C-alpha cells in the first residue's frame, strides 16, 4: 500500500480504475457464467426430457413383451430423430434391472444387469452431469398403469456445451482486459490533463521556495472560468502581494537605517563641531604666537587630539554603514565602534553607560548585521531611559553562541514591542513605532538567533539576543596583543 501511495496521481488513478474494472469484470463474468450454465442445463434437461418421453411412449409395449429386436430398432430410429440431443449410449432395462436392449449391444449385452457405470450417477437423481467426462446422465422410469415396468438410461455428449462455456470465458477475459486497458488509458489521459495545471503550480511553488517566486505567464494559464484558472489567479495575486511585501520591508529597512543615521548625524555634527572649534582656536594661536615654541607645541597637541576624535567618529560611522563589509567576521572593534556612535545620545541625555565587551578574537558572525542589531537595541534603550538614567551593554562569546544583553532603567517594554521582538514572522509596523525593533527581529531571524525580553524590577527592561557562533582560533598576533 505504501508503494501505491508513493506513485504519482497520474498513475494511481488509472491503477485504481483498472482494479475497479477487474473487480467489476470478475463479478459480471461470474454472473454471466452462472446464467449460461443454468440456461445450458435447463435446455439440456428439456431436450433430454423430450428424448426420453418419446422413447418411453414408443417403447412401452415392447418393454412389456421384452421384445429385444423391437426395442433395439426403436433406439436406432431415435438416434437420427433426436440427433440434437447427441446421445452416446441408450440402455433400456426391465423391472429386474436387466438390460432388454442397448444402442451399443456389444458394450452392453442384453439380459444382463445394468453396469454400475450407468447406475451409480443416477441412484438418487434423474439427471447428473460429469464435466470431467464431458457427459450427462439421464434416467426415465417407464410406468404402465401405475406400475414401473422398466427404465431408460441415456448418456449424452455435452462437450460442445463445455466448449461453448470455454469460448464465453475466453471472450469475457479478452473483452474485459481490453476494456480495462482502454479505461485505464483514458483515465490516465484524463487525469494527466486534469493535473497538468497542478503540476505547473507545484513546479512554481517548488521554485518559489528556493528562489524568488515568479508569476505564471499567460500562455501557461488554463481557460477562463475554470477552477484551475481561479487557483492560478490566486497564486499570481499571492506572488504579487509577496513581492510588494518584500519591497515594502526593504524600503522600511532602508528608511529605518536612514532614520538611525539621521539621529546619529546630529550627535556626530556636535562631536565634530566641538573639536573644530578647538582647532580654529589652535590655528588662531599659531597665527598670533607662532614664534613661541610652547604655543606651537600646545596648539599642535590640541590639533592632533581634535583630528583623532573626528577620525574615530567618521571611521565608526563608515564601518557601520559600509555595505561591502557586511560579511566580515565580527571583531571587538566592531562593537567598540557602536559605543562611539551612541556617545552623543548618551551625552545628550546625561546617561550612565555600563559597557562590557568580552569579545577578544573574531567570531563567525557577520559583523555589519550584528553591529546594526546592537546599535538599534542601544539607541532604543537610550530613548527608553530617563534623563540621567542608566543603560548597560554586555557582550560575551560562549561555547556555542554569542550573547548580547542590553538593559535600561526606563518604564519597561510595552507588550507590542515584546510581541515584535519575540515573533519571528511579525509583519513590519506600518504608521506606528517599533520599526527599529522589527529590524532587530528580522536580522536576528536571518542570523538564526533567539531574542528574550524581560521586565526588570522595579523598572526597566532587559533584552538578550543569542546568536549561534564558533570562535575562531587565536592568532599569534592576537595572543601577543592580549598579553
N, C-alpha and C positions, 0 to 999 in steps of 0.2 A: 504493500500500500504506500509505503514511503517513496518507493521508486516511481509510482504513478504520480504522487504529489509533486515530485521534482520535475516532471515533464512540463513543457510549456503548454499553455491552454490551447494552442492551435493543434496540439496532438492529443491532449486529454479529451477534448470534446469529441473528435472523431472516434477515439477509442471507446468512449462511453456509448456513443451512438452504435458502434459495431457490437459492443457487448449487449446492448439493449436489443439490437436486431437479432443476435444469436439467441437470446432468451426468448424473444417473440417467435422466431422461426422454430425453435425446439417445441414450444407449446403448440403452435399451429400445425407443425408436422405430426406431432403426436395425435392431435385431434383428427387430422386428415387420415392418417393411417388407421386409427381406430374405426372411423366411419367406413373406410374402404374395406377393412376386414369384416366388419359387421354386414356390409352390403354383400360382399362375396359369399359369406357364409349363409346369409339369408337366401340369396339366389341359388346357391348350391343345394340347400335344403329343399327349396321349392322344386328345382329341377329333378332332384332325386326322388322327391315325393311323387311327381308326375310319372317318372320312370317306373317306380315300384307300384304305383296304383295301376298303371296299365298292365304290368306284368301279372299282378295278383288277380286282376279280373279275368285275364285270359288263361291263367294257369290253374285256377281253382278246380275246374272239372278234371284236369289231367292229374292234379295232386291227389284228388280223391281216388282216382283209379291207379295212381302210382305208375302212370304211363311214361316211361323214361323217354321214349323217342319223341312223343308229342311235346314234352317239357323242353327237351333239347332243341326241337325245331322252333318252338316259341322264343327261346333265348336267342337263337341265331337270327330270327327275323327282327327282334327288338334291337339287336346291335346296330343295324343300319338305320332303323327308325329313330332311335334315341342316341344318335352319334354325338349330339351336343353335350350329353352327359359324360361322355368319354369313360364308359365302363371298362375296367381292366379285366374283371372276373365277376361272374354272377353265379351264385350257387342256390339251388332250391332243395330244401330238406323237408322231411315229413315230421310227424308229431313225435317221433322217436329220435330226432336229431340225426337221422341217416340221410345221406345225400341221395336224392332222386336223380338229379341231373345237374350238370355244371357246364358253363360256356367253355371250360377247358377240361374235358374229361380225362385227359392224360394226367394232369396235375391233381385233379380231384375226382377220383373214380366214383361211380355210382354204388349205392348200397353200403357205403362206409360212413363212419361217424365223421361229422364235420371237423375240420382241423382246428386246433386251438388258435392258430394264427388269425382265423376269421372270427372265432367266437369270443376271444378274450377282450378285444377293444369294445365289444358291444354287449357286455354282460349286464350293465346297468342302464345303458342308454341305447337309443336307436340311431344315433349319429355321432361320429367321432372323427377327428382329423389328426393325422400324423404329418406335421410339416417336415420332419426329418426324412420320411419316406416319400413325401410328395403325394400322399394318398388320403382319401376319405373313405370311411367305412360306414355303411348304412344297413339297416335291418328293417324288414317289414313282416309282421306276423300275418299269415293267411288264415282268415276266420270264415267258417261256413256254418250258418245257423247258430251263431254264438259259440261255436266250438273251434278251438285252434287246431287246424289240421296240418299246419306246417309253417314254414317261414322262408323268406327270400333274403339272402345276404348278397351284398354287392360291394365291390371295391372300385372306387372311382379315381381317375387320374386328375390331380389338381396342380400339377407342376406349372401349367400355364397361368394359374391364378397366383402362384408364388412368384413367378417371373414378372407378372404384372405388378405385384407389390414391390419387387426389387426395382423395377423401372420407375415406379412412382417415387420411391425413396431416393433414387439417384436424381430424378428430376427435381425433387424438392431440395436436395442438398445443393445441386448446381444453381438452381434458381435463387435459393436463399443466400448462397455465397456471393453470387453476382449482385443481388440486391444489397447485401451488407457492404460489399466493397464500393458499390455505387453510392449508397447513402453516406458511407464514411468519407468518400472523396468529395461528395457535395458538401457534407458537414465541414470538412477541412477547408474547402474553398470559402464557405460562408463565414466560418469562424475567423479565418485568416483575414477576410475582408472586414469583418466587424472589429477585430482587434488591431487592424492596421493603424487607425488613429491613436489607439492606446500605446502602441509601440513607438510611434513618433513622440507622443507626450512623455513616455518613460525615458526615451533617449535624451530628450531635452532636460528632464528633471535630473538625470544622471550627470549630464554635462554641467548643469547649473550648480550641482552640489560641489563640484571641484573647481569650477571656474565661474566666470561671470555669466549669469543666466541671460539667454537671448530669447527674443520673441520669435514665435513661429511665423515664418513668412506666409504670404497669402497663397502662393502656389502649392503649399502643403496643407492648406485648410480644407476640412470636409465641406460638403454642401451646406448652404444656409438653412437654418431651421432645424437641423439635426441636433441630437443630444451631444454628439461629439463636437460639433461646431460651438455649441454653448460652452462646453468644457474647455475648448481651445481658447475661446474669447476670454473666459475667466482666467486661464493661465497667462495670457498676454497681459491682461489687466494687472495680475499679480506681479509679473515681471516689471511692468512699468511702475507700479507702486513701490516695489523694492528698489528699483533704480532711483526713483525720486527720494525714497527714504535714505538711501546711501549718499546721494548728492546732498541732501539736507544735513545729514550727520557730518559729512565732510565740510560743508560750509560752516556749520555750527562749531566744529573743532577749530577751523581756521579763525573764526571770529573770536572764540574763546582765547586762542593763542594770542591774537592781536590785542584783545582786551587786557590779557595779563601783561603783555608787553607795554600797552599804554599805561597801565597802573604803575609799572616799574619805571616808565620813562620819566615821570615827574620826579621820582626819587633819584633816578640817575642824573637828571639835569641838576638837581640840588647838589648831589655829591660831586659832580664835575664842576659846577659853578663855584663852590667854595674853594677848592684848590686853585681855580683860575684866578680868583681874587687875590690869593696869596702870591701867585705867580706874577701878576701885574705889579703888586707891591714890591716884589723882589726885583723886577726889572726896573721899576722906578728908582729903587735904592741904588742899583748898579749905575744907572744913568747919572744920578746926582753924586754918589760917593764911590764910584768905581775905582778911584785911585787908591782907596784904602783896602788892604788885603783882608782884614777881618770882616768888612762889609761884603766883599765879593764872596768869601767863603760861606758866610752865613746865608747870603742870597742864593748861592749855588746849592747848598743843602736844602733850602726851602723849595727851590725849583725841582730838585730831584725827588723829594718826598711827594710833592704835588703831582708830578708826572707819573710816579709809581702808582699813586692812588687812582688816577684817571685810567692808567693802563689796566689795573686789576678789574675795575668796573667794566671797561669795554671788553676785555677778554672773557670775563664771566658771561656777559651777555651774548657774545659771539658763540661761545661753546654751547650755550643753551639753545640758541635758535639757528644753528648751522645744520641744515638737513643732511649734508653728506657725512656727518659724524654720528648718525642715528644708530649704526650697527656696531660701533666701537664698544669694547668691553667696559663695564663700569669700574671707575677708579675712585680713590679717595678724593682727588682734586675735583672730580665732577660734582660731588656732593658739597665740598667746601665752597665751590662757586655759588651754590644756592644760597648759602649764608651771606655771601657778598651781595647777591641780588636783592634779598629781602631786608638788608640792613637799613635802607631808607625808610621802609614801612615800620620797622622796629623802632627806629629813632623818632619817627613822626609821632607815634603813639606812646613813646617813652616806655616800651615794654622791656621785660627782662627775658632774655633768651637763654635757655639751658640747652646747650648743644653738645651732643656726644656722637662722634663718628668713629666707630671701631673698624672701618674698612681699611685694611693695610695693603693687601695685594688685590689686583684686579679680579673680578668675579664674572662668571659667564652670564651676564645680563646686559642688554643693550643700554648704553649709557644715556642717550638722549631721552628715551621714554621714561626711564627711572627718574632722571633729573626733573622732567616735566611733572611727574606724579608728586615728587617731594615738594616741588615749588608750589603746585596748586594746593596741596594739603597745608603747607606752611602759610601761604597767603590767606587761605580760608580761616586758619587758626588765628592769624593776626587780626582779621576782621571780627571774629567772634570774641576775642579777648577784650576786656575793658581797658581804658586808658590807664597806664601804669601797671597793667596786669602782667601775666606770665605766660609764656609759650615754651614748649620743650620739644626737642627732636632727639631721638635715639636710634642709631643705625648700627646694626651688627650682623655679621655673616656667621651663621651656624653651619652645621654639617651639610644639611640638605636644602636650606632656604636662607633667603635674605629677609631680615626683619626690619621694618621701618615703622617707628611709633612716633606719632605727632600728638601733642597734648596742648590744651589751653584751659584757662580758668574762667571761660565765659559762661553763658547761660545754658550751654548744652545743645547738642544737635537736635533739630526738630525731627519729627517722625518722617516727614517727606524726604529729608536729607539722608536719614538712615536707610530708607527704602531704596533710594537711588544708589547708595554705596553697596548695599548688600544684595541687590537684584542684578544678576549678570545680564539679563536681556531687557533691562528697563529702557523704555524709549527716552530720547532726549527731551528735557523740559522745554516746551515752547512758550515764549512770552512770560516766563517766570524765572526766579533764581534757581541756582543749583546746577548751572551748566558746567562750572569748573569741577564739581564733584562727579557729574556724569562723565566728564572726560577722564577723571581718575578711574572710575569704574571700567570704562571702555579699555583704557590702557592696561589695567590690571587683568582684564579678561584676555586680552591679546597676549599677555605675558604668562598666562596660566596661573595668575596669582589669586589670593584669597584676602578679603577685607573683613575685619571685625570692628564693630563700633561699640563703644561703652560710655555711659554717662558716669562722670565722676561725682563723688560726694565731698563737700556739699554742693559744688557747682563745677562745671567744666566738662570737657569731652576727651576721650582717648580713642584714636583711630590707629589700628595696626594693619599694615599691609605685609603679607608674606609672599615672596616670590621664590620659585624653585631655582636653585643655582648650584654650581660647583666651583669652588675656589680654585684658581689657577696656582700652580706651584710657584713658590717664591724664587725669583731670580737672585743671582749673587749681588747684583746692584741693589735690589730691593732689600735683601738681608743686610747689606752693608749700611744702607740708609737707615734702616730700623735700629741697627746697633749704634 
